[in-house]
Amino acid sequence: MASLRDIKGRITSTKKTKQITKAMQMVSASKLNRAQSKAQAFQPYTDKIRQVVTAIASSSTEVSHPMLESRPVKKTGYIVMSSDTGLAGGYNSNLVRDLLKTIEERHSSKDEYAIIVLGRIGRDLFKKRNLPIIQELIGVPDQPEFNDIKNVARTTVEMFADGIFDELYVWYNHFVNPIKQDVTEKKLLPLTDIDKEETKGISSEYVYEPSEEAILKVLLPQYAESLIYGALLDAKASEFGARMTAMSAATDNASGLIDDLTLTYNRLRQAAITQEITEIVGGAAALE
């Protein structure tokens, strides 16, 4: 059985750990609020670009673009948004597990897919499994700006346009609430989800200059890049929610452990005192 000194040391170290997890919980809560606000503020921009693109794509004129057209799939690209740090519960493990399961079901060889990964943990896990990583980005800020991922987003969209892969999916954790994050797969390219039905409720009329095709050529890559950035903002909110929940659970566990250790300490201390009293009384009785 552990001594009183050992138990006292465990209580002290657990209290220090609790202080750390509580601080991390509070920091994550603050970052979560900022990330949610940023994601909500960015959404109108994406919606407006989509509205214009949809209006052009569904117009009566024959306007086409490679990013709107499906083609035979020889190679698939996956953008995976993980985190650079851990202590976030199953945030990264759930994402990687579901992706690996999907890849195993869809592809028979590594030549049929390529991975673009954001985040150190995802990068390290994929490298350990020797998966084909063609781009990586680590050190993404907690509150990212578009310029932080501009090169990766633009290069990825250009790879699709150049035929390096024929379809592109983005994998990330969608934020539902601080306790729940859903692993999400969203088809990014080609943009086959541009639905003409969406234009029925649009009353705006656009005058295109110089031409619809020229505008579409500029807007489509920007729209695809905005979808990548929007998914990153959503993933960041999920990361902070997952970390806040994990640190809250760790703080609660530390409190429970401290209570158990304190109870054990008090019982041992009481037993020791009782033993000492018994020995004193016994010694006094022997002297009589």
C-alpha distance (Angstrom), angle and dihedral (degrees) to the residues before:
residue distance angle dihedral
M1 . . .
A2 3.80 . .
S3 3.77 117.9 .
L4 3.79 124.7 -116.8
R5 3.80 89.7 -105.2
D6 3.81 92.1 53.5
I7 3.80 92.8 49.6
K8 3.81 91.3 46.7
G9 3.81 88.9 52.5
R10 3.82 91.6 50.8
I11 3.80 90.6 50.2
T12 3.81 91.0 51.8
S13 3.82 94.4 47.8
T14 3.82 92.1 46.0
K15 3.81 90.6 51.9
K16 3.81 89.8 53.1
T17 3.81 90.6 49.3
K18 3.80 89.6 49.9
Q19 3.80 90.4 53.9
I20 3.81 90.0 53.5
T21 3.81 95.4 47.6
K22 3.82 91.2 46.0
A23 3.80 90.7 52.1
M24 3.81 91.5 48.1
Q25 3.79 89.7 49.6
M26 3.80 91.6 54.0
V27 3.81 93.0 45.8
S28 3.81 91.4 49.6
A29 3.81 90.8 49.5
S30 3.80 90.1 53.9
K31 3.80 92.5 47.5
L32 3.81 90.5 47.0
N33 3.80 92.0 57.3
R34 3.79 91.1 51.0
A35 3.80 92.9 46.1
Q36 3.80 92.2 50.5
S37 3.79 91.5 49.8
K38 3.78 91.3 49.5
A39 3.80 93.6 49.5
Q40 3.80 91.6 49.0
A41 3.81 92.2 48.1
F42 3.83 91.7 51.7
Q43 3.81 96.1 49.9
P44 3.86 97.4 78.5
Y45 3.82 89.8 56.9
T46 3.81 92.0 54.4
D47 3.80 91.5 44.6
K48 3.80 92.6 52.7
I49 3.80 94.3 49.0
R50 3.79 89.4 48.9
Q51 3.79 90.2 50.6
V52 3.81 92.7 53.4
V53 3.81 93.4 43.5
T54 3.79 90.5 49.0
A55 3.80 91.3 49.4
I56 3.81 91.6 52.5
A57 3.81 95.7 42.1
S58 3.81 92.2 50.7
S59 3.80 96.9 43.0
S60 3.77 121.0 118.4
T61 3.79 92.4 -109.4
E62 3.78 119.8 90.7
V63 3.79 101.1 -106.8
S64 3.80 118.8 160.2
H65 3.78 137.7 171.9
P66 3.83 132.5 -177.3
M67 3.80 90.5 -120.8
L68 3.81 90.1 61.5
E69 3.78 96.4 49.1
S70 3.79 127.3 81.9
R71 3.79 118.3 -135.4
P72 3.81 135.9 -177.4
V73 3.79 108.2 -68.1
K74 3.77 114.0 -124.5
K75 3.79 97.2 150.9
T76 3.82 133.4 18.7
G77 3.79 128.0 -151.9
Y78 3.81 123.8 -148.2
I79 3.79 124.2 -163.2
V80 3.81 107.3 -159.5
M81 3.80 120.8 -167.0
S82 3.80 112.2 -158.5
S83 3.80 130.1 152.6
D84 3.78 133.5 -97.0
T85 3.81 94.1 -135.1
G86 3.78 135.4 40.8
L87 3.81 133.7 -141.6
A88 3.81 89.3 96.2
G89 3.79 102.2 114.4
G90 3.80 113.5 -123.7
Y91 3.81 94.3 -18.4
N92 3.81 96.0 118.3
S93 3.81 101.1 23.5
N94 3.82 94.1 55.1
L95 3.80 91.6 48.2
V96 3.80 95.1 49.2
R97 3.80 93.7 42.6
D98 3.81 93.8 53.1
L99 3.81 92.3 44.8
L100 3.81 93.5 50.2
K101 3.79 90.0 49.2
T102 3.82 91.0 51.4
I103 3.81 92.7 47.2
E104 3.80 90.7 50.4
E105 3.81 90.6 52.4
R106 3.81 96.3 45.4
H107 3.78 105.2 36.9
S108 3.76 133.9 49.4
S109 3.82 97.1 -168.5
K110 3.80 140.2 23.0
D111 3.81 90.2 -112.9
E112 3.81 89.8 71.6
Y113 3.80 97.4 65.3
A114 3.80 144.5 28.3
I115 3.80 132.2 -159.2
I116 3.79 130.8 -137.6
V117 3.79 106.3 -168.4
L118 3.79 131.6 -167.0
G119 3.80 116.6 -164.7
R120 3.79 134.6 41.9
I121 3.80 97.3 -110.8
G122 3.80 94.0 54.1
R123 3.80 90.8 44.1
D124 3.80 92.3 52.5
L125 3.81 93.7 46.7
F126 3.80 92.9 50.6
K127 3.80 92.6 46.4
K128 3.81 90.8 52.2
R129 3.80 88.2 55.9
N130 3.82 91.2 45.0
L131 3.81 93.4 -123.4
P132 3.84 120.4 167.6
I133 3.82 106.2 -93.9
I134 3.81 112.2 -179.5
Q135 3.81 97.6 172.2
E136 3.78 135.1 17.8
L137 3.77 136.7 -178.4
I138 3.79 124.4 -171.2
G139 3.77 131.3 174.6
V140 3.81 96.3 46.0
P141 3.84 107.6 173.4
D142 3.79 120.5 -110.9
Q143 3.81 89.0 -115.8
P144 3.83 101.2 34.0
E145 3.77 125.2 -161.4
F146 3.78 121.6 -150.4
N147 3.81 90.4 -107.3
D148 3.81 88.8 63.0
I149 3.82 91.5 66.6
K150 3.81 100.3 21.2
N151 3.80 95.6 108.5
V152 3.79 94.7 48.1
A153 3.82 93.2 45.0
R154 3.78 93.9 46.8
T155 3.79 94.3 45.1
T156 3.79 91.2 48.8
V157 3.81 93.1 51.8
E158 3.82 89.9 47.0
M159 3.81 90.0 52.0
F160 3.79 89.4 58.1
A161 3.81 91.5 47.0
D162 3.83 89.8 50.0
G163 3.81 91.8 51.1
I164 3.81 97.4 -113.9
F165 3.80 85.8 133.8
D166 3.79 130.0 7.5
E167 3.78 101.4 -144.2
L168 3.77 134.3 22.9
Y169 3.80 130.4 -152.3
V170 3.79 129.4 -173.7
W171 3.82 119.6 -146.6
Y172 3.78 121.2 -162.5
N173 3.80 143.9 132.9
H174 3.79 110.4 -89.5
F175 3.80 113.7 -143.1
V176 3.80 113.1 -122.1
N177 3.80 99.3 156.3
P178 3.82 135.6 -37.4
I179 3.81 90.5 -82.3
K180 3.80 99.1 42.2
Q181 3.81 129.7 51.9
D182 3.80 120.6 169.9
V183 3.80 122.2 -146.9
T184 3.81 102.6 -125.0
E185 3.79 134.1 -165.6
K186 3.79 115.9 -163.1
K187 3.79 125.2 -177.8
L188 3.78 106.5 -128.0
L189 3.80 104.3 175.1
P190 2.94 137.9 64.8
L191 3.80 93.7 34.5
T192 3.77 94.7 -132.9
D193 3.81 92.8 146.3
I194 3.80 92.1 75.1
D195 3.79 97.3 117.5
K196 3.76 124.4 -163.3
E197 3.79 88.5 -147.2
E198 3.80 88.0 70.9
T199 3.80 91.2 68.2
K200 3.79 94.9 60.0
G201 3.78 92.4 83.4
I202 3.80 94.7 42.1
S203 3.79 112.4 103.0
S204 3.82 97.0 176.6
E205 3.76 119.1 109.2
Y206 3.78 119.0 -151.9
V207 3.76 130.8 -154.2
Y208 3.79 108.7 -153.3
E209 3.77 121.1 -148.3
P210 3.00 126.4 -144.2
S211 3.83 90.9 -0.9
E212 3.79 142.5 -47.1
E213 3.79 91.8 -109.9
A214 3.81 93.2 51.9
I215 3.80 92.0 49.4
L216 3.78 92.1 46.4
K217 3.79 89.9 51.9
V218 3.81 89.5 58.4
L219 3.80 99.7 36.3
L220 3.81 100.2 48.0
P221 3.82 96.0 62.4
Q222 3.82 89.5 44.3
Y223 3.79 90.4 50.1
A224 3.81 92.2 50.2
E225 3.81 90.6 47.7
S226 3.81 90.5 49.2
L227 3.81 89.7 53.9
I228 3.80 89.6 54.9
Y229 3.80 91.6 48.9
G230 3.81 91.9 45.9
A231 3.82 90.5 52.2
L232 3.81 89.2 50.8
L233 3.81 91.9 53.1
D234 3.80 89.5 49.8
A235 3.82 90.4 48.1
K236 3.81 91.6 50.8
A237 3.79 91.2 53.0
S238 3.81 88.8 50.0
E239 3.81 91.4 49.2
F240 3.80 93.3 53.9
G241 3.80 91.5 43.9
A242 3.80 91.0 51.3
R243 3.81 92.3 46.3
M244 3.80 92.5 47.2
T245 3.81 90.5 51.4
A246 3.81 92.7 45.7
M247 3.80 92.6 49.4
S248 3.80 90.9 46.4
A249 3.80 89.7 54.0
A250 3.82 90.6 46.4
T251 3.82 90.5 50.8
D252 3.81 91.3 50.3
N253 3.81 90.9 48.1
A254 3.78 90.6 50.1
S255 3.80 90.5 51.4
G256 3.80 90.6 51.1
L257 3.79 91.8 47.9
I258 3.79 91.4 49.4
D259 3.80 90.5 51.9
D260 3.82 91.8 49.7
L261 3.80 93.0 46.6
T262 3.81 91.6 46.9
L263 3.80 90.6 51.2
T264 3.81 91.0 49.7
Y265 3.82 90.7 46.7
N266 3.80 92.6 51.2
R267 3.81 92.4 47.9
L268 3.79 92.4 50.3
R269 3.79 91.0 45.8
Q270 3.80 91.0 49.1
A271 3.80 90.8 48.7
A272 3.81 90.7 49.8
I273 3.79 92.1 50.1
T274 3.79 91.4 46.8
Q275 3.80 89.6 50.3
E276 3.80 91.5 50.6
I277 3.82 91.9 49.1
T278 3.78 90.5 48.6
E279 3.81 91.2 51.6
I280 3.84 91.9 48.5
V281 3.79 92.8 49.3
G282 3.78 90.8 45.8
G283 3.78 91.7 49.8
A284 3.81 92.4 48.3
A285 3.80 91.3 49.8
A286 3.80 90.5 51.6
L287 3.80 91.0 55.6
E288 3.77 93.6 55.1
